[in-house]
Amino acid sequence: MIIQTQAIVLQIRPWSRTSHMVTWLTPEHGKIVTAVKGACRPKSAFLGQYDLFYTCDLLFYRREHDGVHAIRECAPLVLREPLRRAWRAAAAAAYLVDLTARVAFGHQDAAPLFELLTRTLDRLADAPPDAPRELILWYETHLLQRLGLLPDLTTCPYCHTPDRPWLRFSLPSGRFLCQHLAHGQPGEASLSLHRDVQALFRVLCQSAEPFPGAQVSADFASKKNHIQPNLILGLSRFLGMFIAFHLDVPSAVRRVTFEMLDTTPTQKPALLENS
């Protein structure tokens, strides 16, 4: 069966000296893998027609009993060239497509996930240099929502009174611990979450569009005496632990990505120290 669809390039792996294995995300068929034979040859029809973060018009032969499909034609629709010039934005985009490739499945409708990744990559290509971290957090939040794994941060009026700024969150149950309910199991994974981080998480959940970093928590920055960086760091740690616990993804990939995006000076350059 020949199928034509739009597709986002998630991964490109070498198959031979001149061929590639390309992983795509499609709205109608989920994640698919195609073999592109002779892709690196000088006269190949596929040369320059696909690359990481591209949205392409894809024509392929679907195979029901084999995980690898045969590609027929491919033409780029959206190139997102700014991601080739800004390395921090490229690092964030690489993490997003890698995360998507790990959680997406084949042979199922993935239109909401395709639309979410498309909007995030488009905004990432146009975002200011300090925005990638916040865009990642927005994407992770809405990805959990589309996967049906969004944590429940509803507070209990009896256990979580306003005088308690720190609340205990259970990773296995995905909700806050309550004393009047059944107690957690011994050794149950849990963490402390500040109320302001909980409020910022709700802001991300209710935001229908990704936004630059300067607008992530403007209300909190004005009301909380400019503690926005601490809020974002707390939310980043919370989402990182929750994703590592509930999704089959290595935490090291996310940690390295955020380390690359961190612009906080940690040490003086050697030239300055010696002067």
C-alpha positions, 0 to 999 in steps of 0.5 A: 500500500502506498501512503502519502502523509506529512512527517517530521524527521525524528532520527537519522541513523546510518544503515550502510555507507550510502543509506539511512534509516529515518524515523518519522512522526506522522499524524495518521500512522504514528512513528514509522521507520523508512529505509532510504537506499543510496541517500548519500550518493551524489546523484541521489533523488533524496539528497537534501530532501530531509534532515533533522527537524524537517517537516516533509511530504512523504510517500512510502510503501507500507509493510504490515509485517515489517517494522521498516517501510520503503520510501518512494518520494520525499520533499521538504515542506518546513525546513526550520533553518534557524535551528541550524544557526543557534546551537542551544535551540538545536540542542533543545530541538534534539531533545524534543525529537528524541523524547518524542521518538521514545514515547510515540508508537507506530500504527496509531493516530498521533495527530495531537502529538504531531501538532504539539511537536510542530508548534513547539519546533516552530516556536523554538526556531523563532524564540529568543536565545534564553527561551529553549528551557521554558519551551521544553518545560511547556512541551513536556507538560503538554506531552504528559497531558496527551499521553494521559499521564499528567500529574494531579496537583489538586490539594486537599483542604484538610491536609494541605492547608495554606500555612504549609508552603511545601507539600509531599508528592508521590511519584507512583500515584501522581498526586499529593500525599494526604494523611487522612487517606491510605498511607504510602508504601514503605520506601515509596518514591516521593518528593517535596514540591513548593506551592509556587512550583505547583502554581507555575505548573498549572499556568503551563497546563492552561497555556494553549500556546508555547511562549518565550522564556520572558513570559513563562511566569511574569506574574510570579516574577512581579508578585514573588520578588523576582524568584522566577529562576528558582520556580523554573528550576524547581519545575524542571526538577519535578518534571524530570523526576516524574518523566523518568519514573513514568516514561521509559526514557533515560534521565541522563539525556535530559540532564545533559540537555539542560546543562548545555542550555544553562547560561549561569556562569559557574567559573571564571575563564582561565584568561581572566583568572591569570590576568 
